[in-house]
Each structure stands twice: as C-alpha cells, then as structure tokens.
Amino acid sequence: MAQKDLRASLLVRCTAEEAAAIREAAKQERRTISSYVLHSVLGRIEHQRKFIDQWRKDNGGTVPPRLFLGQRCRTGDAGQLLF
C-alpha cells in the first residue's frame, strides 16, 4: 500500500511590504508563493543550524527568540525546519 503524503502548515509573519516583496520575488522566479517561500526557507536551514550552534556555545546554551514561518508543505520538508 502506498504511503499517503502527509501535509504540514507553517505560519509566515511579515509586514505588508515584506509580503509584497515575497510576491514579486516569486513572480520573478515563476514560482507560486508557497514554492518560493519553502525553497527560500529550506535553502537557509543549514546556515541557521550553524548560527544556533555557535550562539549556544557563546551564550551558555540559551537560544535567541525564534519566529515561525507559515507555509503548507510536505511533512518531511517541515521536519527539516525543526532544530
């Protein structure tokens, strides 16, 4: 039996200007907004992990406040966002 592709939802919080910039960038890349945001986020995951690891070393294990991104995607993709 084929496994069902599970979905997850991520929330993006941004200003109206940032939202307009996201829409324009997605249009320029001929992507949907969802695809553009997911591609951008996944492309920055490794950088964030390194930043968090260094921050923990420099600040006694504490982590700076995090924001959440809103995006519908496959569960596997969403799992990559969990640190």
C-alpha positions as CSV (number, residue, x, y, z in Angstrom):
1,M,0.0,0.0,0.0
2,A,1.4,3.5,-0.9
3,Q,2.1,5.8,2.0
4,K,-0.1,8.9,2.0
5,D,1.9,12.2,1.6
6,L,1.2,14.0,4.8
7,R,1.0,17.8,4.9
8,A,2.0,20.4,7.5
9,S,1.3,24.0,7.8
10,L,3.9,26.7,8.6
11,L,3.0,30.3,9.5
12,V,4.8,33.3,8.0
13,R,4.6,36.6,9.9
14,C,5.7,39.6,7.9
15,T,4.9,43.3,7.1
16,A,2.8,44.3,4.1
17,E,6.0,45.5,2.4
18,E,7.7,42.1,3.0
19,A,4.7,40.3,1.7
20,A,4.7,42.4,-1.4
21,A,8.4,41.7,-1.9
22,I,7.8,38.0,-1.5
23,R,5.0,38.1,-4.1
24,E,7.2,40.0,-6.5
25,A,10.2,37.7,-6.0
26,A,8.0,34.6,-6.5
27,K,6.6,36.1,-9.7
28,Q,10.1,36.9,-11.0
29,E,11.2,33.3,-10.4
30,R,7.9,32.0,-11.9
31,R,7.1,30.1,-8.7
32,T,4.0,30.0,-6.5
33,I,4.4,32.0,-3.3
34,S,4.3,28.7,-1.4
35,S,7.1,27.2,-3.5
36,Y,9.2,30.4,-3.3
37,V,8.9,30.6,0.5
38,L,9.6,26.9,1.0
39,H,12.6,27.0,-1.3
40,S,14.0,30.0,0.4
41,V,13.5,28.6,3.9
42,L,15.0,25.2,3.1
43,G,17.9,26.9,1.5
44,R,18.8,28.7,4.8
45,I,18.3,25.8,7.2
46,E,22.0,24.8,7.4
47,H,23.1,28.4,7.9
48,Q,20.6,28.7,10.8
49,R,21.7,25.5,12.4
50,K,25.3,26.7,12.4
51,F,24.3,30.1,13.8
52,I,22.2,28.4,16.6
53,D,25.1,26.1,17.5
54,Q,27.5,29.0,17.7
55,W,25.1,31.1,19.7
56,R,24.7,28.3,22.2
57,K,28.4,28.0,22.6
58,D,28.8,31.8,23.1
59,N,25.8,32.2,25.4
60,G,25.8,29.3,27.7
61,G,23.3,27.2,25.9
62,T,20.5,29.8,25.6
63,V,18.9,30.3,22.2
64,P,17.6,33.7,20.8
65,P,13.8,34.1,20.3
66,R,12.5,32.4,17.1
67,L,9.9,33.4,14.7
68,F,7.6,30.9,12.9
69,L,7.0,30.7,9.2
70,G,3.6,29.9,7.7
71,Q,3.7,27.6,4.7
72,R,1.9,24.5,3.7
73,C,4.3,21.7,2.7
74,R,5.1,18.0,3.0
75,T,5.6,16.7,6.5
76,G,9.2,15.7,5.5
77,D,10.0,19.2,4.4
78,A,8.5,20.7,7.6
79,G,10.6,18.2,9.7
80,Q,13.8,19.8,8.3
81,L,12.8,23.1,10.0
82,L,12.8,21.5,13.4
83,F,16.1,22.1,15.3
